[in-house]
Amino acid sequence: MDWVSPENVIAVLTALLGVAVTFGVLLIERRVPRRKRIGYRVQLDTPVGERGNPDAGLFHGRPDMADATLVLLRIENDGAASIGREDYHLDEHGLTVDFAPRRVRAATVTQASFTAAALSHDGTEVWLPKVPLNRGQYFKLLALLTGGPVDTPVTVSGGIRDGDIHTNHSTTLDDTPPAFSRAARAVTVVLTLCVIALAGIIVVRDDAPPPMGCARGTLTVTGSTAFAPVVRDLARRYEDDCAGATIVVDVHGSTAGIRELAARGAGAGKGAPALIALSDGRKPEGYPQLRENTVAVSLFTLVVNDRVPIDDLSLDAVRRIYRGDVTNWRRLGGPDLPVRLVSRDANSGTREVFQRRVLGRNEPANSSRDCTHKDDPDARVVRCELDSTEQVLSTVAALPGAIGYTELRSGSGLKGLHRTAIDGRHANVDEIGSSPYPYREIEYAYTWGVPPADSLTSSFLTYLGRGGGQAVISTHGHLPCATPKGLRICGEG
């Protein structure tokens, strides 16, 4: 018989032993009532202000935040049965978290099936909704507090039908494991021997599960072309770390990405497309189904062809250039060269940020297809529109008298052009939050609703915003929102 091999025999014996143990567990479970339990523990309690010195800490200059602390609370179903909404006793909400004597200034949730909008808080308490939790399922509550020191006790209260709420703790190396019964030890030894034998026979397997936090499947990232170099780098690193994951970066501009996500989401029925849309700035109005995630603070800069030896423009001069009032660089002390505006198309978030943050109005109409000659003889200035940041950079570098715009990092490796300051201020990530430099924006990642926790979409979002992606984002010249400084700026919007 072909199936009789050492590997298969050991596998069958292991399976039979597993079936016997399973039946034994089922018989025991029929005699032992299944209790419902919610456990909680504080995973982080740290100061973010500096008492007695309001000019130090994360909230410098805010004396009311001098004693601010951050608390991360993990709430989980560590009982033997699932918990539904009907299992909560309170009518108006599910659980109450009390941080007394500290007062709650802000609260949000992570890794949850509900959004921060479902939370409410007042004084020292946060009220959580009635959250269904399967066995082992959890979510985390992040709260910004003032009015007390760290390590002040945190309590969670509420009623659970046929169950209770209690504090728990994670197992550490110093914990003493529970004692095994003689039968449990025997089963463990036999199963261990079987596993060792199988491992000795099967040296290499191609179907090994992905590392912790990884997910398999295919995900498409679209939207901002300015943020595309960051995402391509992150996608490559994620695929290297997580076997079975494929991330396609297909960007066409922020607005186009938002529209694509909305269209695919609406056509997906009850599911959600494996698609993330990146946007330079918040999405336009009219897309209520899209869920917002802050990623980074991006800096943008004006770039000018090297034939124009100007490295600083006043904000007024920039606005006069883009109104068509200045059509030759000699008007600004430069060479006798015509001004040529090399801009992005209407789908570009970089252009939208430039118009809103710098110009305070829209750019003039498109007047040229080749960026050199006017197609409209009545136009005051030559202006063309291109599809990507890379096209803008290469055109500005090749075209004497050209001026355009780009995200900060993209302009650093090209010949033929240079960055230009605005009112004496260059784009500098170290000065974000303290410099009046106007050309900056928050980078957002949008999904169709809340992605499933075990999906590639959710895993890559975590990697992008809070995981190993922070170092990559910083390397490309952006400020991650998950850093202390980025948390404050991204929270201001």
Secondary structure, DSSP 8 states (H G I E B T S, - for coil): -TT-SHHHHHHHHHHHHHHHHHHHHHHHHHHS---EEEEEEEEEEEE-S-TT-TTSSTTTT-GGGTT-EEEEEEEEE-SSS-B-GGGB--SS-SEEEE-TTSEEEEEEEES-SS-GGG-EEETTEEEE----B-TT-EEEEEEEEESS-TT---EEE--BTTEEEEE-----TTS------HHHHHHHHHHHHHHHHHHHH----TT----TT---EEEEEEE-STTHHHHHHHHHHHHHHSTTEEEEE----HHHHHHHHHHHHHTTTTS--SEEEEEES---SS-TTEEEEEEEEEEEEEEEETTS---EE-HHHHHHHHHTS--BGGGGTS-S-B-EEEEE-TT-HHHHHIIIIIISS-------SSSSS-SSTT-SSEEEEESSHHHHHHHHHHSTTEEEEEETGGGGS-SSEEEEEETTB---GGGTTTS----EEEEEEEEES---TTSHHHHHHHHHHTSTHHHHHHHTT-EETTSHHHHHHHHH-
